[in-house]
Amino acid sequence: MFIIKLMKAYYYRSMKRIRSKIGRNLESELPVILFVLKVLYDNDLLNAIDELSKIIVLK
């Protein structure tokens, strides 16, 4: 679910459509997912997003 939420910003589509797109074409979508995660990790945004999600869950 976390990855789908991240991909929502990349695809500008609903989570349902993203799940469907990834489910149908996992082999072609996997490099895109890994690239987005790498960019976020390189920019230290992945840790910030993780911390933010923890705060939201606690509320």
PyMOL Python script that loads the backbone (N, CA, C, O; Angstrom):
from pymol import cmd

cmd.read_pdbstr("""\
ATOM      1  N   MET A   1       0.828  -1.184   0.000  1.00  0.00           N
ATOM      2  CA  MET A   1       0.000   0.000   0.000  1.00  0.00           C
ATOM      3  C   MET A   1       0.877   1.255   0.000  1.00  0.00           C
ATOM      4  O   MET A   1       0.553   2.243  -0.658  1.00  0.00           O
ATOM      5  N   PHE A   2       1.977   1.209   0.734  1.00  0.00           N
ATOM      6  CA  PHE A   2       2.891   2.346   0.803  1.00  0.00           C
ATOM      7  C   PHE A   2       3.435   2.691  -0.575  1.00  0.00           C
ATOM      8  O   PHE A   2       3.495   3.864  -0.944  1.00  0.00           O
ATOM      9  N   ILE A   3       3.828   1.687  -1.331  1.00  0.00           N
ATOM     10  CA  ILE A   3       4.389   1.916  -2.662  1.00  0.00           C
ATOM     11  C   ILE A   3       3.314   2.468  -3.594  1.00  0.00           C
ATOM     12  O   ILE A   3       3.600   3.339  -4.415  1.00  0.00           O
ATOM     13  N   ILE A   4       2.110   1.984  -3.480  1.00  0.00           N
ATOM     14  CA  ILE A   4       1.028   2.481  -4.329  1.00  0.00           C
ATOM     15  C   ILE A   4       0.747   3.948  -4.022  1.00  0.00           C
ATOM     16  O   ILE A   4       0.477   4.728  -4.935  1.00  0.00           O
ATOM     17  N   LYS A   5       0.808   4.328  -2.762  1.00  0.00           N
ATOM     18  CA  LYS A   5       0.610   5.733  -2.407  1.00  0.00           C
ATOM     19  C   LYS A   5       1.728   6.596  -2.984  1.00  0.00           C
ATOM     20  O   LYS A   5       1.472   7.713  -3.432  1.00  0.00           O
ATOM     21  N   LEU A   6       2.941   6.104  -2.980  1.00  0.00           N
ATOM     22  CA  LEU A   6       4.044   6.848  -3.586  1.00  0.00           C
ATOM     23  C   LEU A   6       3.866   6.968  -5.094  1.00  0.00           C
ATOM     24  O   LEU A   6       4.143   8.019  -5.671  1.00  0.00           O
ATOM     25  N   MET A   7       3.413   5.912  -5.724  1.00  0.00           N
ATOM     26  CA  MET A   7       3.247   5.914  -7.170  1.00  0.00           C
ATOM     27  C   MET A   7       2.075   6.802  -7.598  1.00  0.00           C
ATOM     28  O   MET A   7       2.010   7.234  -8.749  1.00  0.00           O
ATOM     29  N   LYS A   8       1.162   7.070  -6.682  1.00  0.00           N
ATOM     30  CA  LYS A   8       0.029   7.940  -6.990  1.00  0.00           C
ATOM     31  C   LYS A   8       0.528   9.325  -7.406  1.00  0.00           C
ATOM     32  O   LYS A   8      -0.028   9.936  -8.319  1.00  0.00           O
ATOM     33  N   ALA A   9       1.558   9.813  -6.751  1.00  0.00           N
ATOM     34  CA  ALA A   9       2.123  11.110  -7.108  1.00  0.00           C
ATOM     35  C   ALA A   9       2.806  11.056  -8.470  1.00  0.00           C
ATOM     36  O   ALA A   9       2.848  12.063  -9.176  1.00  0.00           O
ATOM     37  N   TYR A  10       3.332   9.920  -8.843  1.00  0.00           N
ATOM     38  CA  TYR A  10       4.023   9.776 -10.127  1.00  0.00           C
ATOM     39  C   TYR A  10       3.031   9.651 -11.283  1.00  0.00           C
ATOM     40  O   TYR A  10       3.213  10.282 -12.324  1.00  0.00           O
ATOM     41  N   TYR A  11       1.998   8.855 -11.110  1.00  0.00           N
ATOM     42  CA  TYR A  11       1.047   8.583 -12.184  1.00  0.00           C
ATOM     43  C   TYR A  11      -0.112   9.583 -12.260  1.00  0.00           C
ATOM     44  O   TYR A  11      -0.745   9.708 -13.308  1.00  0.00           O
ATOM     45  N   TYR A  12      -0.397  10.286 -11.175  1.00  0.00           N
ATOM     46  CA  TYR A  12      -1.539  11.198 -11.103  1.00  0.00           C
ATOM     47  C   TYR A  12      -2.852  10.477 -11.408  1.00  0.00           C
ATOM     48  O   TYR A  12      -3.700  10.991 -12.138  1.00  0.00           O
ATOM     49  N   ARG A  13      -3.007   9.292 -10.846  1.00  0.00           N
ATOM     50  CA  ARG A  13      -4.225   8.499 -11.017  1.00  0.00           C
ATOM     51  C   ARG A  13      -4.680   7.984  -9.661  1.00  0.00           C
ATOM     52  O   ARG A  13      -3.969   8.113  -8.665  1.00  0.00           O
ATOM     53  N   SER A  14      -5.855   7.408  -9.633  1.00  0.00           N
ATOM     54  CA  SER A  14      -6.372   6.861  -8.386  1.00  0.00           C
ATOM     55  C   SER A  14      -5.595   5.599  -8.010  1.00  0.00           C
ATOM     56  O   SER A  14      -4.957   4.968  -8.854  1.00  0.00           O
ATOM     57  N   MET A  15      -5.663   5.252  -6.741  1.00  0.00           N
ATOM     58  CA  MET A  15      -4.944   4.068  -6.264  1.00  0.00           C
ATOM     59  C   MET A  15      -5.490   2.805  -6.918  1.00  0.00           C
ATOM     60  O   MET A  15      -4.738   1.865  -7.177  1.00  0.00           O
ATOM     61  N   LYS A  16      -6.777   2.777  -7.182  1.00  0.00           N
ATOM     62  CA  LYS A  16      -7.378   1.615  -7.831  1.00  0.00           C
ATOM     63  C   LYS A  16      -6.798   1.412  -9.227  1.00  0.00           C
ATOM     64  O   LYS A  16      -6.481   0.286  -9.611  1.00  0.00           O
ATOM     65  N   ARG A  17      -6.660   2.485  -9.978  1.00  0.00           N
ATOM     66  CA  ARG A  17      -6.092   2.377 -11.324  1.00  0.00           C
ATOM     67  C   ARG A  17      -4.614   2.016 -11.287  1.00  0.00           C
ATOM     68  O   ARG A  17      -4.132   1.271 -12.141  1.00  0.00           O
ATOM     69  N   ILE A  18      -3.902   2.535 -10.313  1.00  0.00           N
ATOM     70  CA  ILE A  18      -2.476   2.206 -10.195  1.00  0.00           C
ATOM     71  C   ILE A  18      -2.305   0.736  -9.867  1.00  0.00           C
ATOM     72  O   ILE A  18      -1.456   0.068 -10.458  1.00  0.00           O
ATOM     73  N   ARG A  19      -3.101   0.212  -8.928  1.00  0.00           N
ATOM     74  CA  ARG A  19      -3.037  -1.215  -8.592  1.00  0.00           C
ATOM     75  C   ARG A  19      -3.319  -2.064  -9.819  1.00  0.00           C
ATOM     76  O   ARG A  19      -2.650  -3.067 -10.066  1.00  0.00           O
ATOM     77  N   SER A  20      -4.319  -1.647 -10.583  1.00  0.00           N
ATOM     78  CA  SER A  20      -4.666  -2.378 -11.789  1.00  0.00           C
ATOM     79  C   SER A  20      -3.524  -2.344 -12.801  1.00  0.00           C
ATOM     80  O   SER A  20      -3.188  -3.368 -13.395  1.00  0.00           O
ATOM     81  N   LYS A  21      -2.933  -1.181 -12.995  1.00  0.00           N
ATOM     82  CA  LYS A  21      -1.838  -1.021 -13.954  1.00  0.00           C
ATOM     83  C   LYS A  21      -0.628  -1.846 -13.537  1.00  0.00           C
ATOM     84  O   LYS A  21      -0.026  -2.518 -14.374  1.00  0.00           O
ATOM     85  N   ILE A  22      -0.268  -1.808 -12.280  1.00  0.00           N
ATOM     86  CA  ILE A  22       0.879  -2.575 -11.783  1.00  0.00           C
ATOM     87  C   ILE A  22       0.573  -4.065 -11.860  1.00  0.00           C
ATOM     88  O   ILE A  22       1.442  -4.856 -12.229  1.00  0.00           O
ATOM     89  N   GLY A  23      -0.642  -4.453 -11.519  1.00  0.00           N
ATOM     90  CA  GLY A  23      -1.015  -5.870 -11.551  1.00  0.00           C
ATOM     91  C   GLY A  23      -0.970  -6.473 -12.941  1.00  0.00           C
ATOM     92  O   GLY A  23      -0.593  -7.634 -13.103  1.00  0.00           O
ATOM     93  N   ARG A  24      -1.350  -5.697 -13.944  1.00  0.00           N
ATOM     94  CA  ARG A  24      -1.357  -6.193 -15.316  1.00  0.00           C
ATOM     95  C   ARG A  24       0.035  -6.238 -15.934  1.00  0.00           C
ATOM     96  O   ARG A  24       0.336  -7.132 -16.724  1.00  0.00           O
ATOM     97  N   ASN A  25       0.883  -5.278 -15.577  1.00  0.00           N
ATOM     98  CA  ASN A  25       2.193  -5.145 -16.219  1.00  0.00           C
ATOM     99  C   ASN A  25       3.312  -5.048 -15.190  1.00  0.00           C
ATOM    100  O   ASN A  25       4.118  -4.120 -15.237  1.00  0.00           O
ATOM    101  N   LEU A  26       3.366  -5.980 -14.278  1.00  0.00           N
ATOM    102  CA  LEU A  26       4.355  -5.908 -13.209  1.00  0.00           C
ATOM    103  C   LEU A  26       5.782  -5.862 -13.753  1.00  0.00           C
ATOM    104  O   LEU A  26       6.615  -5.113 -13.244  1.00  0.00           O
ATOM    105  N   GLU A  27       6.061  -6.648 -14.767  1.00  0.00           N
ATOM    106  CA  GLU A  27       7.423  -6.690 -15.301  1.00  0.00           C
ATOM    107  C   GLU A  27       7.847  -5.351 -15.886  1.00  0.00           C
ATOM    108  O   GLU A  27       9.016  -4.980 -15.777  1.00  0.00           O
ATOM    109  N   SER A  28       6.940  -4.628 -16.498  1.00  0.00           N
ATOM    110  CA  SER A  28       7.304  -3.333 -17.075  1.00  0.00           C
ATOM    111  C   SER A  28       7.204  -2.201 -16.054  1.00  0.00           C
ATOM    112  O   SER A  28       7.855  -1.170 -16.219  1.00  0.00           O
ATOM    113  N   GLU A  29       6.408  -2.372 -15.012  1.00  0.00           N
ATOM    114  CA  GLU A  29       6.238  -1.333 -14.003  1.00  0.00           C
ATOM    115  C   GLU A  29       7.276  -1.410 -12.893  1.00  0.00           C
ATOM    116  O   GLU A  29       7.532  -0.406 -12.229  1.00  0.00           O
ATOM    117  N   LEU A  30       7.868  -2.552 -12.678  1.00  0.00           N
ATOM    118  CA  LEU A  30       8.846  -2.716 -11.603  1.00  0.00           C
ATOM    119  C   LEU A  30      10.036  -1.771 -11.732  1.00  0.00           C
ATOM    120  O   LEU A  30      10.437  -1.184 -10.727  1.00  0.00           O
ATOM    121  N   PRO A  31      10.621  -1.591 -12.917  1.00  0.00           N
ATOM    122  CA  PRO A  31      11.718  -0.616 -13.020  1.00  0.00           C
ATOM    123  C   PRO A  31      11.289   0.809 -12.674  1.00  0.00           C
ATOM    124  O   PRO A  31      12.073   1.568 -12.105  1.00  0.00           O
ATOM    125  N   VAL A  32      10.067   1.175 -13.007  1.00  0.00           N
ATOM    126  CA  VAL A  32       9.561   2.509 -12.677  1.00  0.00           C
ATOM    127  C   VAL A  32       9.428   2.658 -11.168  1.00  0.00           C
ATOM    128  O   VAL A  32       9.825   3.677 -10.603  1.00  0.00           O
ATOM    129  N   ILE A  33       8.874   1.649 -10.520  1.00  0.00           N
ATOM    130  CA  ILE A  33       8.712   1.676  -9.065  1.00  0.00           C
ATOM    131  C   ILE A  33      10.077   1.790  -8.383  1.00  0.00           C
ATOM    132  O   ILE A  33      10.255   2.600  -7.473  1.00  0.00           O
ATOM    133  N   LEU A  34      11.020   0.989  -8.820  1.00  0.00           N
ATOM    134  CA  LEU A  34      12.350   1.032  -8.221  1.00  0.00           C
ATOM    135  C   LEU A  34      13.039   2.368  -8.468  1.00  0.00           C
ATOM    136  O   LEU A  34      13.757   2.864  -7.599  1.00  0.00           O
ATOM    137  N   PHE A  35      12.829   2.954  -9.643  1.00  0.00           N
ATOM    138  CA  PHE A  35      13.418   4.250  -9.937  1.00  0.00           C
ATOM    139  C   PHE A  35      12.849   5.334  -9.024  1.00  0.00           C
ATOM    140  O   PHE A  35      13.597   6.159  -8.500  1.00  0.00           O
ATOM    141  N   VAL A  36      11.544   5.336  -8.833  1.00  0.00           N
ATOM    142  CA  VAL A  36      10.912   6.324  -7.953  1.00  0.00           C
ATOM    143  C   VAL A  36      11.422   6.161  -6.527  1.00  0.00           C
ATOM    144  O   VAL A  36      11.723   7.151  -5.859  1.00  0.00           O
ATOM    145  N   LEU A  37      11.520   4.925  -6.056  1.00  0.00           N
ATOM    146  CA  LEU A  37      12.042   4.684  -4.704  1.00  0.00           C
ATOM    147  C   LEU A  37      13.493   5.135  -4.583  1.00  0.00           C
ATOM    148  O   LEU A  37      13.884   5.675  -3.548  1.00  0.00           O
ATOM    149  N   LYS A  38      14.298   4.922  -5.624  1.00  0.00           N
ATOM    150  CA  LYS A  38      15.696   5.342  -5.606  1.00  0.00           C
ATOM    151  C   LYS A  38      15.817   6.864  -5.543  1.00  0.00           C
ATOM    152  O   LYS A  38      16.637   7.391  -4.791  1.00  0.00           O
ATOM    153  N   VAL A  39      15.014   7.560  -6.320  1.00  0.00           N
ATOM    154  CA  VAL A  39      15.042   9.021  -6.308  1.00  0.00           C
ATOM    155  C   VAL A  39      14.662   9.546  -4.930  1.00  0.00           C
ATOM    156  O   VAL A  39      15.311  10.448  -4.400  1.00  0.00           O
ATOM    157  N   LEU A  40      13.613   8.980  -4.357  1.00  0.00           N
ATOM    158  CA  LEU A  40      13.204   9.406  -3.017  1.00  0.00           C
ATOM    159  C   LEU A  40      14.279   9.100  -1.988  1.00  0.00           C
ATOM    160  O   LEU A  40      14.531   9.913  -1.099  1.00  0.00           O
ATOM    161  N   TYR A  41      14.914   7.948  -2.095  1.00  0.00           N
ATOM    162  CA  TYR A  41      15.966   7.567  -1.152  1.00  0.00           C
ATOM    163  C   TYR A  41      17.179   8.482  -1.300  1.00  0.00           C
ATOM    164  O   TYR A  41      17.754   8.927  -0.306  1.00  0.00           O
ATOM    165  N   ASP A  42      17.563   8.759  -2.537  1.00  0.00           N
ATOM    166  CA  ASP A  42      18.716   9.628  -2.776  1.00  0.00           C
ATOM    167  C   ASP A  42      18.491  11.037  -2.249  1.00  0.00           C
ATOM    168  O   ASP A  42      19.434  11.696  -1.811  1.00  0.00           O
ATOM    169  N   ASN A  43      17.266  11.492  -2.289  1.00  0.00           N
ATOM    170  CA  ASN A  43      16.944  12.834  -1.810  1.00  0.00           C
ATOM    171  C   ASN A  43      16.542  12.851  -0.338  1.00  0.00           C
ATOM    172  O   ASN A  43      16.115  13.884   0.178  1.00  0.00           O
ATOM    173  N   ASP A  44      16.677  11.721   0.332  1.00  0.00           N
ATOM    174  CA  ASP A  44      16.325  11.576   1.751  1.00  0.00           C
ATOM    175  C   ASP A  44      14.848  11.838   2.029  1.00  0.00           C
ATOM    176  O   ASP A  44      14.473  12.151   3.159  1.00  0.00           O
ATOM    177  N   LEU A  45      14.022  11.713   1.014  1.00  0.00           N
ATOM    178  CA  LEU A  45      12.597  11.928   1.206  1.00  0.00           C
ATOM    179  C   LEU A  45      11.896  10.684   1.706  1.00  0.00           C
ATOM    180  O   LEU A  45      10.828  10.774   2.311  1.00  0.00           O
ATOM    181  N   LEU A  46      12.481   9.526   1.464  1.00  0.00           N
ATOM    182  CA  LEU A  46      11.852   8.281   1.892  1.00  0.00           C
ATOM    183  C   LEU A  46      11.751   8.229   3.411  1.00  0.00           C
ATOM    184  O   LEU A  46      10.730   7.798   3.947  1.00  0.00           O
ATOM    185  N   ASN A  47      12.798   8.663   4.112  1.00  0.00           N
ATOM    186  CA  ASN A  47      12.760   8.672   5.578  1.00  0.00           C
ATOM    187  C   ASN A  47      11.742   9.679   6.097  1.00  0.00           C
ATOM    188  O   ASN A  47      11.045   9.423   7.078  1.00  0.00           O
ATOM    189  N   ALA A  48      11.664  10.832   5.424  1.00  0.00           N
ATOM    190  CA  ALA A  48      10.700  11.849   5.840  1.00  0.00           C
ATOM    191  C   ALA A  48       9.272  11.341   5.658  1.00  0.00           C
ATOM    192  O   ALA A  48       8.418  11.562   6.516  1.00  0.00           O
ATOM    193  N   ILE A  49       9.015  10.668   4.554  1.00  0.00           N
ATOM    194  CA  ILE A  49       7.677  10.126   4.302  1.00  0.00           C
ATOM    195  C   ILE A  49       7.346   9.045   5.319  1.00  0.00           C
ATOM    196  O   ILE A  49       6.213   8.965   5.795  1.00  0.00           O
ATOM    197  N   ASP A  50       8.328   8.210   5.657  1.00  0.00           N
ATOM    198  CA  ASP A  50       8.122   7.155   6.644  1.00  0.00           C
ATOM    199  C   ASP A  50       7.790   7.747   8.008  1.00  0.00           C
ATOM    200  O   ASP A  50       6.877   7.274   8.685  1.00  0.00           O
ATOM    201  N   GLU A  51       8.521   8.775   8.413  1.00  0.00           N
ATOM    202  CA  GLU A  51       8.247   9.409   9.691  1.00  0.00           C
ATOM    203  C   GLU A  51       6.873  10.060   9.697  1.00  0.00           C
ATOM    204  O   GLU A  51       6.156   9.985  10.696  1.00  0.00           O
ATOM    205  N   LEU A  52       6.502  10.690   8.606  1.00  0.00           N
ATOM    206  CA  LEU A  52       5.191  11.317   8.507  1.00  0.00           C
ATOM    207  C   LEU A  52       4.073  10.292   8.597  1.00  0.00           C
ATOM    208  O   LEU A  52       3.046  10.540   9.229  1.00  0.00           O
ATOM    209  N   SER A  53       4.270   9.144   7.967  1.00  0.00           N
ATOM    210  CA  SER A  53       3.241   8.106   8.022  1.00  0.00           C
ATOM    211  C   SER A  53       3.081   7.554   9.433  1.00  0.00           C
ATOM    212  O   SER A  53       1.976   7.186   9.830  1.00  0.00           O
ATOM    213  N   LYS A  54       4.170   7.493  10.194  1.00  0.00           N
ATOM    214  CA  LYS A  54       4.078   7.034  11.588  1.00  0.00           C
ATOM    215  C   LYS A  54       3.276   8.007  12.433  1.00  0.00           C
ATOM    216  O   LYS A  54       2.481   7.599  13.279  1.00  0.00           O
ATOM    217  N   ILE A  55       3.486   9.278  12.203  1.00  0.00           N
ATOM    218  CA  ILE A  55       2.762  10.301  12.962  1.00  0.00           C
ATOM    219  C   ILE A  55       1.273  10.243  12.639  1.00  0.00           C
ATOM    220  O   ILE A  55       0.436  10.347  13.536  1.00  0.00           O
ATOM    221  N   ILE A  56       0.949  10.081  11.378  1.00  0.00           N
ATOM    222  CA  ILE A  56      -0.452  10.030  10.954  1.00  0.00           C
ATOM    223  C   ILE A  56      -1.154   8.809  11.548  1.00  0.00           C
ATOM    224  O   ILE A  56      -2.318   8.897  11.938  1.00  0.00           O
ATOM    225  N   VAL A  57      -0.465   7.685  11.620  1.00  0.00           N
ATOM    226  CA  VAL A  57      -1.054   6.451  12.162  1.00  0.00           C
ATOM    227  C   VAL A  57      -1.318   6.611  13.660  1.00  0.00           C
ATOM    228  O   VAL A  57      -2.308   6.080  14.164  1.00  0.00           O
ATOM    229  N   LEU A  58      -0.465   7.320  14.372  1.00  0.00           N
ATOM    230  CA  LEU A  58      -0.633   7.496  15.802  1.00  0.00           C
ATOM    231  C   LEU A  58      -1.837   8.357  16.146  1.00  0.00           C
ATOM    232  O   LEU A  58      -2.403   8.218  17.231  1.00  0.00           O
ATOM    233  N   LYS A  59      -2.237   9.237  15.251  1.00  0.00           N
ATOM    234  CA  LYS A  59      -3.375  10.123  15.526  1.00  0.00           C
ATOM    235  C   LYS A  59      -4.633   9.400  15.394  1.00  0.00           C
ATOM    236  O   LYS A  59      -5.702   9.979  15.587  1.00  0.00           O
TER     237      LYS A  59
END
""", "prot")
cmd.dss("prot")
cmd.show_as("cartoon", "prot")
cmd.util.cbc("prot")
cmd.orient("prot")
